Amino acid sequence: MSKAEWENNEEIKIFREYLRIPSVHPNVDYTPCVEFLQRQAASLELPVEIVYPVNKQNPVVLIKWEGTEPELPAIILNSHMDVVPVFREKWTHDPFAAEIDDEGRIFARGTQDTKEIGTQYLGAIRVLKAQGFKPKRTVYVSFVPDEEVGGYLGMREFVKTEDFKKLNLGFSMDEGSSSLDSGYYVYYAERTAWHLRFKISGTAGHGSILLPNTAGEKFTFIIEKMMQFRKTEVQRMARDSQLFFGDVTTINMTMVNGGLQNNVVPAQLEVVFDLRIAIDVDLEALEKQIRDWCVEAGGGIELEFEQKDEYVPPTKVDDSNPFWLAFKQAAEELNIEIRPHVCPGNTDSRFLRSNGIPALGFTPINNTPILLHDHDEYIRADSYLHGIEVYTKVIAAIANV
Protein backbone atom coordinates (compact mmCIF):
# COMPACT_ATOMS: atom_id res chain seq x y z
CA MET A 1 0.00 0.00 0.00
CA SER A 2 1.06 3.60 -0.56
CA LYS A 3 1.48 6.27 2.08
CA ALA A 4 -1.85 7.83 1.04
CA GLU A 5 -3.63 4.47 1.39
CA TRP A 6 -2.20 3.99 4.88
CA GLU A 7 -3.31 7.49 5.86
CA ASN A 8 -6.86 6.83 4.62
CA ASN A 9 -7.23 3.47 6.38
CA GLU A 10 -9.89 3.81 9.12
CA GLU A 11 -8.06 1.66 11.67
CA ILE A 12 -4.84 3.60 11.10
CA LYS A 13 -6.77 6.87 11.52
CA ILE A 14 -8.11 5.73 14.90
CA PHE A 15 -4.67 4.62 16.02
CA ARG A 16 -3.01 7.89 14.98
CA GLU A 17 -5.67 9.92 16.78
CA TYR A 18 -4.85 8.07 20.00
CA LEU A 19 -1.10 8.53 19.48
CA ARG A 20 -1.50 12.27 19.12
CA ILE A 21 -2.80 12.55 22.69
CA PRO A 22 0.31 13.54 24.72
CA SER A 23 -0.43 11.39 27.77
CA VAL A 24 3.19 11.72 28.79
CA HIS A 25 4.77 11.76 32.24
CA PRO A 26 5.08 13.64 34.48
CA ASN A 27 1.66 15.00 35.50
CA VAL A 28 -0.39 13.18 32.88
CA ASP A 29 -3.79 14.59 31.96
CA TYR A 30 -5.84 11.51 31.01
CA THR A 31 -8.99 13.45 30.12
CA PRO A 32 -8.38 13.41 26.33
CA CYS A 33 -7.65 9.65 26.47
CA VAL A 34 -10.88 8.99 28.36
CA GLU A 35 -12.90 11.06 25.90
CA PHE A 36 -11.27 9.27 22.96
CA LEU A 37 -12.05 5.85 24.46
CA GLN A 38 -15.62 6.84 25.21
CA ARG A 39 -16.06 7.71 21.53
CA GLN A 40 -14.55 4.37 20.54
CA ALA A 41 -16.89 2.48 22.87
CA ALA A 42 -19.86 4.36 21.41
CA SER A 43 -18.78 3.47 17.86
CA LEU A 44 -18.69 -0.20 18.92
CA GLU A 45 -22.03 0.16 20.73
CA LEU A 46 -20.43 -1.12 23.94
CA PRO A 47 -20.89 0.28 27.44
CA VAL A 48 -17.96 2.02 29.10
CA GLU A 49 -17.28 2.62 32.78
CA ILE A 50 -14.71 4.90 34.40
CA VAL A 51 -13.28 3.73 37.73
CA TYR A 52 -11.04 5.73 40.07
CA PRO A 53 -9.03 3.34 42.27
CA VAL A 54 -6.96 6.11 43.90
CA ASN A 55 -8.00 9.58 42.73
CA LYS A 56 -9.80 11.45 39.96
CA GLN A 57 -6.52 12.16 38.18
CA ASN A 58 -5.88 8.46 37.50
CA PRO A 59 -8.91 6.81 35.86
CA VAL A 60 -9.29 3.22 34.73
CA VAL A 61 -11.43 2.89 31.60
CA LEU A 62 -13.40 -0.35 31.17
CA ILE A 63 -15.18 -1.21 27.91
CA LYS A 64 -17.47 -4.23 28.29
CA TRP A 65 -18.48 -6.77 25.68
CA GLU A 66 -20.94 -9.04 27.46
CA GLY A 67 -20.74 -12.75 26.79
CA THR A 68 -23.54 -15.18 26.08
CA GLU A 69 -22.63 -16.99 29.31
CA PRO A 70 -21.75 -14.06 31.59
CA GLU A 71 -21.64 -16.29 34.66
CA LEU A 72 -18.32 -17.70 33.38
CA PRO A 73 -15.10 -15.99 34.52
CA ALA A 74 -14.39 -13.09 32.18
CA ILE A 75 -11.45 -12.11 29.97
CA ILE A 76 -9.61 -8.81 30.37
CA LEU A 77 -7.52 -7.22 27.61
CA ASN A 78 -5.33 -4.61 29.25
CA SER A 79 -3.13 -1.76 28.07
CA HIS A 80 -1.96 1.50 29.58
CA MET A 81 -2.70 5.04 28.47
CA ASP A 82 0.46 6.69 29.78
CA VAL A 83 3.75 6.98 27.91
CA VAL A 84 7.29 7.85 28.96
CA PRO A 85 8.91 11.24 28.33
CA VAL A 86 10.78 12.05 25.12
CA PHE A 87 13.95 13.91 24.21
CA ARG A 88 12.53 15.77 21.23
CA GLU A 89 15.95 16.67 19.85
CA LYS A 90 16.70 12.95 19.46
CA TRP A 91 13.61 12.32 17.31
CA THR A 92 13.54 12.74 13.54
CA HIS A 93 9.73 13.10 13.71
CA ASP A 94 7.46 14.93 16.12
CA PRO A 95 6.84 12.24 18.80
CA PHE A 96 3.18 13.23 19.13
CA ALA A 97 2.32 13.84 15.48
CA ALA A 98 2.04 10.16 14.44
CA GLU A 99 3.65 10.89 11.08
CA ILE A 100 3.82 8.14 8.44
CA ASP A 101 6.86 7.95 6.20
CA ASP A 102 7.02 6.54 2.67
CA GLU A 103 7.88 3.09 4.06
CA GLY A 104 4.66 3.01 6.07
CA ARG A 105 6.36 3.50 9.43
CA ILE A 106 4.26 5.37 12.01
CA PHE A 107 6.50 7.37 14.35
CA ALA A 108 5.15 8.34 17.78
CA ARG A 109 5.65 7.72 21.46
CA GLY A 110 3.37 4.82 22.36
CA THR A 111 3.49 3.00 19.01
CA GLN A 112 5.10 0.04 20.78
CA ASP A 113 4.31 0.81 24.42
CA THR A 114 1.32 0.36 24.51
CA LYS A 115 -1.23 2.45 22.69
CA GLU A 116 -0.99 0.09 19.73
CA ILE A 117 -2.43 -2.93 21.53
CA GLY A 118 -5.24 -0.86 23.05
CA THR A 119 -6.62 0.16 19.67
CA GLN A 120 -5.75 -3.21 18.12
CA TYR A 121 -8.03 -4.87 20.71
CA LEU A 122 -10.81 -2.50 19.65
CA GLY A 123 -10.10 -3.09 15.96
CA ALA A 124 -10.34 -6.85 16.48
CA ILE A 125 -13.64 -6.49 18.34
CA ARG A 126 -14.92 -4.32 15.48
CA VAL A 127 -14.13 -7.15 13.05
CA LEU A 128 -15.68 -9.82 15.27
CA LYS A 129 -18.87 -7.84 15.79
CA ALA A 130 -19.16 -7.26 12.04
CA GLN A 131 -18.84 -11.02 11.54
CA GLY A 132 -21.68 -11.60 14.01
CA PHE A 133 -19.40 -13.29 16.55
CA LYS A 134 -20.68 -13.42 20.12
CA PRO A 135 -18.21 -14.31 22.86
CA LYS A 136 -19.13 -16.96 25.38
CA ARG A 137 -17.25 -15.16 28.13
CA THR A 138 -17.58 -11.46 28.84
CA VAL A 139 -14.64 -9.50 27.49
CA TYR A 140 -13.38 -6.36 29.21
CA VAL A 141 -10.99 -3.99 27.48
CA SER A 142 -9.17 -1.99 30.13
CA PHE A 143 -7.06 1.14 29.78
CA VAL A 144 -5.12 1.97 32.91
CA PRO A 145 -2.96 4.89 34.09
CA ASP A 146 0.44 5.07 35.73
CA GLU A 147 1.98 1.84 34.38
CA GLU A 148 5.14 3.58 33.22
CA VAL A 149 5.95 4.68 36.76
CA GLY A 150 5.07 1.43 38.51
CA GLY A 151 1.28 1.15 38.31
CA TYR A 152 0.90 2.29 41.92
CA LEU A 153 -1.94 4.67 41.04
CA GLY A 154 -3.39 2.29 38.49
CA MET A 155 -3.52 -1.49 38.26
CA ARG A 156 -1.85 -2.20 41.60
CA GLU A 157 -4.65 -0.42 43.45
CA PHE A 158 -7.40 -1.37 41.00
CA VAL A 159 -6.98 -5.08 41.75
CA LYS A 160 -7.75 -4.33 45.41
CA THR A 161 -11.13 -2.75 44.71
CA GLU A 162 -14.65 -4.16 44.73
CA ASP A 163 -15.00 -2.89 41.16
CA PHE A 164 -12.22 -5.26 40.14
CA LYS A 165 -13.59 -8.21 42.08
CA LYS A 166 -16.98 -7.78 40.40
CA LEU A 167 -15.35 -8.39 37.01
CA ASN A 168 -14.91 -12.07 37.98
CA LEU A 169 -11.83 -12.50 35.82
CA GLY A 170 -10.48 -15.83 34.67
CA PHE A 171 -7.74 -14.72 32.28
CA SER A 172 -5.78 -11.62 31.29
CA MET A 173 -3.81 -10.44 28.28
CA ASP A 174 -1.47 -7.46 28.40
CA GLU A 175 1.56 -6.04 26.66
CA GLY A 176 4.54 -7.95 25.40
CA SER A 177 7.14 -6.53 23.04
CA SER A 178 8.06 -6.60 19.39
CA SER A 179 10.37 -9.36 18.18
CA LEU A 180 13.42 -9.02 15.99
CA ASP A 181 12.50 -11.86 13.62
CA SER A 182 9.39 -13.48 12.16
CA GLY A 183 8.31 -15.12 15.42
CA TYR A 184 6.34 -13.57 18.28
CA TYR A 185 7.20 -13.39 21.97
CA VAL A 186 4.63 -14.47 24.54
CA TYR A 187 5.46 -13.59 28.15
CA TYR A 188 4.16 -15.94 30.85
CA ALA A 189 6.12 -14.60 33.82
CA GLU A 190 8.16 -11.63 34.97
CA ARG A 191 11.36 -11.26 36.87
CA THR A 192 11.21 -9.80 40.36
CA ALA A 193 12.17 -6.12 40.52
CA TRP A 194 14.33 -4.76 43.32
CA HIS A 195 15.66 -1.21 43.48
CA LEU A 196 18.41 -1.10 46.10
CA ARG A 197 19.89 2.04 47.62
CA PHE A 198 23.12 1.60 49.55
CA LYS A 199 23.66 4.44 52.06
CA ILE A 200 27.34 4.09 52.85
CA SER A 201 28.76 5.92 55.88
CA GLY A 202 32.42 6.31 56.81
CA THR A 203 35.07 8.47 58.34
CA ALA A 204 34.99 12.06 57.10
CA GLY A 205 37.83 14.54 57.05
CA HIS A 206 40.45 16.36 55.01
CA GLY A 207 41.23 15.04 51.56
CA SER A 208 44.97 15.09 52.25
CA ILE A 209 44.81 12.39 54.97
CA LEU A 210 44.62 8.60 54.51
CA LEU A 211 41.71 8.19 56.87
CA PRO A 212 40.58 4.69 57.91
CA ASN A 213 37.18 3.13 57.15
CA THR A 214 36.06 5.73 54.62
CA ALA A 215 32.78 5.69 52.72
CA GLY A 216 34.78 5.59 49.49
CA GLU A 217 36.48 2.32 50.42
CA LYS A 218 33.18 0.68 51.32
CA PHE A 219 31.57 2.16 48.22
CA THR A 220 34.28 0.58 46.06
CA PHE A 221 33.81 -2.80 47.75
CA ILE A 222 30.04 -2.78 47.13
CA ILE A 223 30.47 -1.64 43.53
CA GLU A 224 32.98 -4.43 42.85
CA LYS A 225 30.70 -7.11 44.35
CA MET A 226 27.63 -5.95 42.44
CA MET A 227 29.52 -5.56 39.18
CA GLN A 228 31.08 -9.00 39.54
CA PHE A 229 27.56 -10.36 40.04
CA ARG A 230 26.58 -8.54 36.86
CA LYS A 231 29.57 -9.95 34.99
CA THR A 232 28.61 -13.53 35.83
CA GLU A 233 25.17 -12.97 34.30
CA VAL A 234 26.70 -11.39 31.18
CA GLN A 235 28.95 -14.42 30.84
CA ARG A 236 25.99 -16.79 31.20
CA MET A 237 24.25 -15.04 28.31
CA ALA A 238 27.42 -15.22 26.22
CA ARG A 239 27.90 -18.95 26.88
CA ASP A 240 24.33 -20.01 26.17
CA SER A 241 22.70 -18.63 23.02
CA GLN A 242 19.39 -20.22 24.06
CA LEU A 243 19.02 -17.87 27.01
CA PHE A 244 16.51 -15.04 26.56
CA PHE A 245 16.83 -11.59 28.14
CA GLY A 246 14.40 -12.56 30.88
CA ASP A 247 16.20 -15.80 31.83
CA VAL A 248 19.03 -14.10 33.69
CA THR A 249 19.26 -11.55 36.49
CA THR A 250 20.15 -8.04 35.39
CA ILE A 251 22.12 -5.74 37.70
CA ASN A 252 22.61 -2.13 36.69
CA MET A 253 23.98 0.82 38.61
CA THR A 254 21.55 3.68 37.99
CA MET A 255 22.34 6.48 40.48
CA VAL A 256 25.36 7.75 42.44
CA ASN A 257 25.21 10.56 45.01
CA GLY A 258 27.58 12.08 47.55
CA GLY A 259 30.40 14.44 48.30
CA LEU A 260 30.41 18.12 49.23
CA GLN A 261 33.74 19.47 48.01
CA ASN A 262 36.74 18.14 46.12
CA ASN A 263 39.05 18.26 49.16
CA VAL A 264 36.63 16.84 51.73
CA VAL A 265 36.33 13.09 52.38
CA PRO A 266 32.54 12.57 52.52
CA ALA A 267 30.71 11.14 55.50
CA GLN A 268 28.27 9.35 53.22
CA LEU A 269 27.99 8.10 49.66
CA GLU A 270 24.96 6.52 48.02
CA VAL A 271 24.59 4.20 45.08
CA VAL A 272 21.42 2.73 43.59
CA PHE A 273 21.11 -0.54 41.67
CA ASP A 274 18.22 -1.79 39.56
CA LEU A 275 17.88 -5.58 39.82
CA ARG A 276 15.50 -7.70 37.75
CA ILE A 277 15.82 -11.12 39.32
CA ALA A 278 15.34 -14.34 37.35
CA ILE A 279 12.42 -16.51 38.44
CA ASP A 280 14.67 -19.40 39.52
CA VAL A 281 16.69 -17.32 42.02
CA ASP A 282 16.21 -17.81 45.79
CA LEU A 283 15.25 -14.28 46.88
CA GLU A 284 15.99 -14.84 50.57
CA ALA A 285 19.45 -16.19 49.80
CA LEU A 286 20.16 -13.27 47.45
CA GLU A 287 19.15 -10.69 50.04
CA LYS A 288 21.33 -12.40 52.66
CA GLN A 289 24.28 -12.35 50.27
CA ILE A 290 23.89 -8.62 49.63
CA ARG A 291 23.57 -7.88 53.36
CA ASP A 292 26.67 -10.00 54.03
CA TRP A 293 28.57 -7.86 51.51
CA CYS A 294 27.55 -4.77 53.48
CA VAL A 295 29.10 -6.29 56.60
CA GLU A 296 32.23 -7.45 54.75
CA ALA A 297 32.67 -3.93 53.37
CA GLY A 298 33.21 -2.69 56.92
CA GLY A 299 29.71 -2.01 58.20
CA GLY A 300 28.02 1.34 58.43
CA ILE A 301 25.94 0.60 55.33
CA GLU A 302 22.18 1.01 55.36
CA LEU A 303 20.42 -1.04 52.68
CA GLU A 304 17.16 0.58 51.58
CA PHE A 305 14.71 -1.19 49.27
CA GLU A 306 13.09 1.53 47.17
CA GLN A 307 11.21 -1.25 45.42
CA LYS A 308 11.00 -4.81 46.62
CA ASP A 309 8.53 -6.86 44.62
CA GLU A 310 7.62 -10.30 45.84
CA TYR A 311 7.97 -13.45 43.78
CA VAL A 312 4.91 -14.01 41.59
CA PRO A 313 4.29 -17.53 40.26
CA PRO A 314 4.37 -17.82 36.45
CA THR A 315 1.30 -18.47 34.34
CA LYS A 316 1.28 -22.09 33.22
CA VAL A 317 1.95 -22.61 29.53
CA ASP A 318 1.06 -26.28 29.34
CA ASP A 319 -1.99 -28.51 28.92
CA SER A 320 -3.28 -27.59 32.38
CA ASN A 321 -4.16 -24.07 31.19
CA PRO A 322 -7.11 -24.08 28.75
CA PHE A 323 -6.53 -20.41 27.86
CA TRP A 324 -2.96 -21.20 26.82
CA LEU A 325 -4.22 -24.10 24.71
CA ALA A 326 -6.75 -21.82 23.01
CA PHE A 327 -4.11 -19.17 22.42
CA LYS A 328 -1.68 -21.72 20.99
CA GLN A 329 -4.36 -23.23 18.74
CA ALA A 330 -5.21 -19.77 17.38
CA ALA A 331 -1.53 -19.17 16.62
CA GLU A 332 -1.28 -22.48 14.79
CA GLU A 333 -4.32 -21.63 12.67
CA LEU A 334 -2.71 -18.28 11.84
CA ASN A 335 0.51 -20.10 10.99
CA ILE A 336 2.56 -17.86 13.25
CA GLU A 337 5.35 -18.96 15.56
CA ILE A 338 4.98 -18.05 19.23
CA ARG A 339 7.82 -18.41 21.72
CA PRO A 340 7.04 -18.39 25.46
CA HIS A 341 9.53 -16.36 27.52
CA VAL A 342 9.95 -14.63 30.85
CA CYS A 343 9.38 -10.91 30.32
CA PRO A 344 12.60 -8.91 30.78
CA GLY A 345 10.76 -5.95 32.32
CA ASN A 346 7.73 -5.39 34.52
CA THR A 347 4.15 -4.94 33.38
CA ASP A 348 0.75 -4.75 35.02
CA SER A 349 0.41 -8.52 34.49
CA ARG A 350 2.27 -9.07 37.75
CA PHE A 351 -0.63 -7.60 39.69
CA LEU A 352 -3.07 -9.95 37.97
CA ARG A 353 -0.87 -13.01 38.49
CA SER A 354 -0.38 -12.15 42.16
CA ASN A 355 -4.17 -12.34 42.47
CA GLY A 356 -4.23 -15.83 40.98
CA ILE A 357 -5.33 -14.75 37.50
CA PRO A 358 -3.37 -16.35 34.63
CA ALA A 359 -1.92 -13.68 32.35
CA LEU A 360 -0.02 -13.61 29.07
CA GLY A 361 1.91 -10.66 27.68
CA PHE A 362 1.59 -10.49 23.92
CA THR A 363 2.21 -7.73 21.41
CA PRO A 364 1.72 -8.93 17.81
CA ILE A 365 4.63 -7.04 16.26
CA ASN A 366 7.48 -8.92 14.56
CA ASN A 367 10.52 -8.13 12.42
CA THR A 368 10.77 -4.80 14.22
CA PRO A 369 13.46 -3.24 16.43
CA ILE A 370 12.48 -3.15 20.11
CA LEU A 371 12.02 0.59 20.65
CA LEU A 372 10.10 0.77 23.92
CA HIS A 373 11.21 4.01 25.66
CA ASP A 374 13.66 4.69 22.80
CA HIS A 375 13.94 7.59 20.37
CA ASP A 376 12.03 7.37 17.07
CA GLU A 377 9.69 4.68 18.39
CA TYR A 378 7.64 3.33 15.51
CA ILE A 379 5.46 0.55 14.15
CA ARG A 380 4.89 -0.32 10.51
CA ALA A 381 1.33 0.25 9.33
CA ASP A 382 1.12 -3.22 7.78
CA SER A 383 2.36 -4.76 11.04
CA TYR A 384 -0.25 -2.82 12.99
CA LEU A 385 -3.08 -4.05 10.77
CA HIS A 386 -1.75 -7.61 10.83
CA GLY A 387 -1.84 -7.38 14.63
CA ILE A 388 -5.58 -6.71 14.44
CA GLU A 389 -5.97 -9.89 12.39
CA VAL A 390 -3.98 -11.82 14.99
CA TYR A 391 -6.00 -10.46 17.90
CA THR A 392 -9.24 -11.18 16.04
CA LYS A 393 -8.36 -14.88 16.03
CA VAL A 394 -6.88 -14.92 19.54
CA ILE A 395 -9.69 -13.02 21.24
CA ALA A 396 -12.33 -15.25 19.66
CA ALA A 397 -10.44 -18.32 20.86
CA ILE A 398 -9.85 -17.30 24.47
CA ALA A 399 -13.32 -15.77 24.86
CA ASN A 400 -14.90 -19.11 23.95
CA VAL A 401 -12.85 -21.32 26.29
C-alpha positions, 0 to 999 in steps of 0.5 A, a space after each residue: 500500500 502507498 502512504 496515502 492508502 495507509 493514511 486513509 485506512 480507518 483503523 490507522 486513523 483511529 490509532 493515529 488519533 490516540 497517538 496524538 494525545 500527549 499522555 506523557 509523564 510527568 503530571 499526565 492529563 488523562 482526560 483526552 484519552 478517556 474522551 477518545 475511548 468513550 467515543 470508541 466504545 460508542 462506535 462499537 455500541 459497547 458500554 464504558 465505565 470509568 473507575 477511580 481506584 486512587 483519585 480522579 486524576 488516574 482513571 481506569 477505563 473499562 469497555 465491556 463486551 458481554 458474553 452469552 454466558 456471563 456467569 463464566 469468569 471473564 477475559 480482560 484485555 489490558 493496556 496503559 494510556 500513559 507513555 514515557 517522556 521524550 527527548 525531542 531533539 533525538 527524534 527525527 519526527 514529532 513524537 506526538 504527530 504520528 507521522 507516516 513515512 514513505 515506508 509506512 512507518 508510524 512514528 510516535 511515542 506509544 506505538 510500541 508501548 502500549 497504545 498500539 495494543 489498546 486500539 488493536 483490541 478495539 479493531 479486532 472487536 470491530 471485526 468480530 462484531 461485524 462477523 456476528 461473533 458473540 463471545 461466550 465469556 464477557 470480554 473487558 478492554 481496560 485502559 489503565 494509568 500510571 503503568 510507566 511509573 510502577 502502576 501504583 496509582 493504576 492497576 496495583 490499586 485497582 486489583 484491590 477494589 470491589 469494582 475489580 472483584 466484580 469483574 470475575 476475571 479468569 484470564 488476562 492479556 497485556 503487553 509484550 514486546 516486538 520481536 526481531 525476527 518473524 516469530 512472536 514473543 509471549 510472556 508468561 512470567 516476569 522477573 522480580 524487581 528490586 531497586 536497592 539504595 546503599 547508604 554508605 557511611 564512613 570516616 569524614 575529614 580532610 582530603 589530604 589524609 589517609 583516613 581509615 574506614 572511609 565511605 569511598 572504600 566501602 563504596 568501592 567494595 560494594 560496587 565491585 561485588 555488584 559488578 562482579 555479580 553482573 559480569 557472571 550474568 553477562 557471561 551466562 548469556 554469552 555462553 548459552 545462546 538459548 538464554 533469553 533476556 528474561 532468563 538471567 538476572 540483570 544488575 545495573 547501577 543507575 544512580 550515584 550521590 555524595 560528596 560536598 567538596 573536592 578536598 573533603 572526604 565525605 561522611 556518606 555516599 549513596 549508590 542505587 542498583 536496579 535488579 531484575 531477578 530471574 524466576 529461579 533465584 532464591 530471593 531470601 538467599 540473594 538478600 542475605 548475600 547482599 547484606 553480608 557484603 555490606 558487613 564485609 565492606 566494613 559495616 556502616 551501610 544502610 540497605 534501603 529497598 526503594 522497590 521490593 517486589 515479591 515473587 509471583 508464580 508464572 502463568 502455566 503454559 502447558 496442557 493444564 491451562 485451557 486459555 494457553 491451549 486456546 491461544 496456541 491453537 489460534 496461533 497455529 491456525 494463523 501459521 505464526 510462531 509463538 515463543 514463550 519467555 519470561 518478560 525482561 521488564 515489569 508490566 501490570 500482568 504481575 498484579 493480575 498473576 499475584 491475584 491468581 489470574 493467569 496472564 499472558 503478555 503479547 504484542 503482535 509485532 514482529 521483524 521490528 526493532 524493540 524501541 520501547 522508551 527509545 527515540 524514534 519509536 515506531 510501528 509499521 502500518 502493515 504490522 499494525 493491521 496484521 496485529 488486528 488480524 492476529 487479535 481477532 483470532 486470539 480473542 475469539 479463541 480465548 473468549 470461547 474457552 
